[in-house]
Amino acid sequence: MNTLAPGAIETDFGGGAVRDNSDINGYVASVTALGRAGRPDDIGGVVAALLGPDTGWINAQRIEASGGMKL
């Protein structure tokens, strides 16, 4: 069993603050290597990849999908 740990994503989570508050979104972008907050499709792709047939040997891992936040 693996755990997916998403970074700050532009969704309704937390009242939509990352998505709707430009100050919060700007801060997240400023501390993220890819220069922006995450989008739902960024996480969906990771989930799809982990469920694929070639990742069966990945087990008991915490997989961070944060765009390089606070590297």
LINNOR-V201471 format. One line per field, one symbol per residue. ss: DSSP state (a for helix, b for strand, c for the rest). psi: psi as a letter, one per 30 degrees, with the letter a starting at -180 (. if undefined). A space follows every 10 residues. Layout:
ss=???
psi=???
//
This chain:
ss=ccbbbbccbc ccaaaaaaaa caaaaaaaaa cbcccccbca aaaaaaaaaa ccaaaccccc cbbbbcccbc c
psi=klkkjlajki afkhggeeef jeeeeeeeef gkefglllle feeeeeeeef flfggffjkh kjjkigghkh .
//
